[in-house]
Amino acid sequence: MDIINKPIQVFVSHTQKDEDFCNKFDIVCARVGVKAFRSELENIFAPPYKTIKNAMNNSIALFFLVGKQLAENQKMGGIEWEYTQNWIAYEIGLACQLGIDVWAICDDVVLNFPMPYINNYSTISLHREDAFYYMKTVLLEYVQGRTFPFPYVTSDGVSLGWICGFPDCKMEFNYHVRYLKGTTIVCPHCLREFIFPYDDPWRRKEQAKEQQNL
């Protein structure tokens, strides 16, 4: 294949045990012509960190998939979790150094281990039709050469940027989920809960438009 027509690549950080959730992400990528790099589906030569580093260098974003098995492994701890955690830290560290976007997408599970760095966050599963469709639009943005830095502002002027309200955290991320005033989520860095003091920015914009038309 001509390198000019080579599809863009995203790096998938995950555990193989969450195969169904990872496959769902693969389907989204395939729909828009994006290659998802999953280590268990690639030829990894010893030492593996070299292949991972090379794959990250060729990726436009990292998508960390937090599935039910990954969350369960964290609860149980042990050698297997420590191994997974070390690779997660290595992969996110590489992405951060490269300056590419780092996403955390949860399969309707509560994040139960701190993320050293992310700049995009979704707490709903890709098995939901609305989340699946939204992720398609995100990947199409990448195909078209756009990225999602903090704070991300949509084409219609909606800012998705949030900052954790705890003074000793102040994690900055774009939150890609619709919500109502009073909704509680867990900060992906400090794991403390905070409550949104008002409705999501899309809904607030819709409400403002309705007021103008009265």
HUFENMO-V556834 format. One record per backbone hydrogen bond with DSSP energy under -0.5 kcal/mol. CO is the residue of the C=O (numbers start at 1). NH is the residue of the N-H. E is the energy in kcal/mol with one decimal. If there is no record, write none. Layout:
CO;NH;E
CO;NH;E
This chain:
2;5;-1.1
3;6;-0.8
8;35;-2.9
9;60;-2.8
10;37;-3.1
11;13;-0.6
11;63;-3.2
13;65;-2.6
15;18;-1.8
16;19;-0.6
17;19;-0.5
18;22;-2.4
19;23;-2.8
20;24;-1.7
21;25;-1.7
22;26;-2.2
23;27;-2.0
24;28;-1.8
25;29;-2.3
26;30;-2.6
27;31;-1.9
28;32;-0.9
29;32;-0.9
29;33;-0.6
29;34;-2.6
30;33;-0.7
35;10;-2.7
35;37;-0.6
36;38;-0.8
37;12;-2.4
38;41;-2.1
39;42;-1.4
42;44;-0.9
43;45;-0.6
47;50;-1.4
47;51;-0.6
48;52;-2.2
49;53;-2.5
50;54;-2.3
51;55;-2.6
52;56;-2.4
53;57;-2.2
54;58;-1.1
56;59;-1.7
60;101;-0.8
61;11;-2.7
62;64;-0.6
62;103;-3.0
63;13;-2.2
63;65;-0.7
64;66;-0.7
64;105;-2.6
65;67;-1.1
66;107;-2.7
67;71;-2.1
68;72;-2.0
69;73;-2.6
70;74;-1.8
71;75;-1.5
72;76;-1.9
73;77;-2.3
77;81;-0.5
78;82;-2.1
79;83;-2.4
80;84;-2.2
81;85;-3.2
82;86;-2.1
83;87;-1.7
84;88;-2.3
85;89;-2.5
86;90;-2.1
87;91;-2.8
88;92;-2.7
89;93;-2.2
90;94;-2.2
91;95;-2.3
92;96;-2.7
93;97;-2.2
94;98;-2.0
95;99;-1.2
95;100;-1.7
101;62;-2.8
102;119;-2.4
102;120;-1.5
103;64;-3.0
104;122;-2.5
105;66;-2.8
106;108;-1.6
109;111;-0.5
119;174;-1.9
120;104;-1.9
121;176;-2.5
122;106;-2.3
125;128;-1.5
128;132;-2.6
129;133;-2.5
130;134;-2.2
131;135;-2.3
132;136;-1.5
133;137;-1.7
134;138;-1.9
135;139;-2.6
136;140;-2.1
137;141;-1.5
138;142;-1.6
139;143;-2.3
140;144;-1.8
141;146;-2.8
142;145;-2.0
152;160;-2.9
154;157;-2.1
157;159;-0.5
158;154;-3.0
160;175;-2.4
162;173;-2.5
166;169;-2.3
166;170;-1.4
171;164;-2.6
173;162;-2.8
173;175;-0.5
174;121;-2.7
174;176;-0.7
179;200;-2.1
180;183;-2.2
183;196;-2.7
185;194;-2.2
187;191;-1.6
188;115;-3.0
192;187;-2.5
194;185;-2.0
196;182;-2.7
200;204;-2.2
201;205;-1.9
202;206;-2.2
203;207;-2.6
204;208;-2.2
205;209;-2.1
206;210;-2.0
207;211;-2.0
208;212;-1.9
209;213;-1.4
210;214;-0.5
211;214;-0.9
